[in-house]
Amino acid sequence: MQNHTATELTCPACGFPESRLRHSLQLGCPVCYETFAPHLATFLPKLHTDTLHKGKSPATIEALIHRIDALADRIANEAPHSPARLITDMLRQQIRTQT
């Protein structure tokens, strides 16, 4: 294990040092999130293009329609008269009328 300077911030629960965070961009335990909270914003740009999570989204509306179609087909095969099938059919119709 490395020797850490007395002034280096470390997690009180697992002993994870800030220097290791800088190199690995990982944390050691849940308490690390609280311990290093003030410093995490400086490391996020290295990992992501933004500091807010926006989720994944299809590149185009066509990709979204394709995903809905695939889901509707799967539902139709499993339960052709289910409420889920009716909902996916309605969604499919709405998306197609908006494009």
Contacts in CASP RR format, 6 or more apart in sequence:
PFRMAT RR
TARGET T0000
AUTHOR 0000-0000-0000
METHOD contacts of the structure
MODEL  1
MQNHTATELTCPACGFPESRLRHSLQLGCPVCYETFAPHLATFLPKLHTD
TLHKGKSPATIEALIHRIDALADRIANEAPHSPARLITDMLRQQIRTQT
2 17 0 8 1.000
2 19 0 8 1.000
2 20 0 8 1.000
4 10 0 8 1.000
4 17 0 8 1.000
4 19 0 8 1.000
8 17 0 8 1.000
8 18 0 8 1.000
8 19 0 8 1.000
9 17 0 8 1.000
9 18 0 8 1.000
9 35 0 8 1.000
9 36 0 8 1.000
9 39 0 8 1.000
10 16 0 8 1.000
10 17 0 8 1.000
10 18 0 8 1.000
10 35 0 8 1.000
11 17 0 8 1.000
11 27 0 8 1.000
11 28 0 8 1.000
11 29 0 8 1.000
11 31 0 8 1.000
11 32 0 8 1.000
11 35 0 8 1.000
11 36 0 8 1.000
12 31 0 8 1.000
12 35 0 8 1.000
13 29 0 8 1.000
13 30 0 8 1.000
13 31 0 8 1.000
13 32 0 8 1.000
13 35 0 8 1.000
14 28 0 8 1.000
14 29 0 8 1.000
14 31 0 8 1.000
14 32 0 8 1.000
16 27 0 8 1.000
16 28 0 8 1.000
16 29 0 8 1.000
16 32 0 8 1.000
16 35 0 8 1.000
18 36 0 8 1.000
18 39 0 8 1.000
21 27 0 8 1.000
21 32 0 8 1.000
21 36 0 8 1.000
21 39 0 8 1.000
21 43 0 8 1.000
22 43 0 8 1.000
25 43 0 8 1.000
25 46 0 8 1.000
25 47 0 8 1.000
27 33 0 8 1.000
27 36 0 8 1.000
33 40 0 8 1.000
41 51 0 8 1.000
44 51 0 8 1.000
45 51 0 8 1.000
58 64 0 8 1.000
58 67 0 8 1.000
61 95 0 8 1.000
61 99 0 8 1.000
64 95 0 8 1.000
65 92 0 8 1.000
65 95 0 8 1.000
65 96 0 8 1.000
65 99 0 8 1.000
68 88 0 8 1.000
68 91 0 8 1.000
68 92 0 8 1.000
68 95 0 8 1.000
69 92 0 8 1.000
71 88 0 8 1.000
72 85 0 8 1.000
72 88 0 8 1.000
72 89 0 8 1.000
72 92 0 8 1.000
75 82 0 8 1.000
75 84 0 8 1.000
75 85 0 8 1.000
75 88 0 8 1.000
76 85 0 8 1.000
79 85 0 8 1.000
END
